[in-house]
Amino acid sequence: MTHITTLASAGTNYTAIGVLLAILVPICAAVAVIVWNYYRLQRHRADAVAMASYRKLAEEAVANMTGLRADMAKLAEHVSAVEQLMRDVG
């Protein structure tokens, strides 16, 4: 007589579960790593854009300070000329 097993009495096939997990776990881990690296790359890109605008602002500030120092030197010359004129008169 042929032995026919029903689904309920067959038990659990651990080999199939092992093979399925051996395939799914690395795929899910790879997808998670790819997504994590993508968002990390986007964060670095945003930081690079912010840093570039900060550098531009710093360069403009240095240029403005140079112009301001030149103006202050001219003003100091004029003030010293006025002081000398006041000494000569007074």
Secondary structure, DSSP 8 states (H G I E B T S, - for coil): ------TTTS---HHHHHHHHHHHHHHHHHHHHHHHHHHHHHHHHHHHHHHHHHHHHHHHHHHHHHHHHHHHHHHHHHHHHHHHHHHHH-
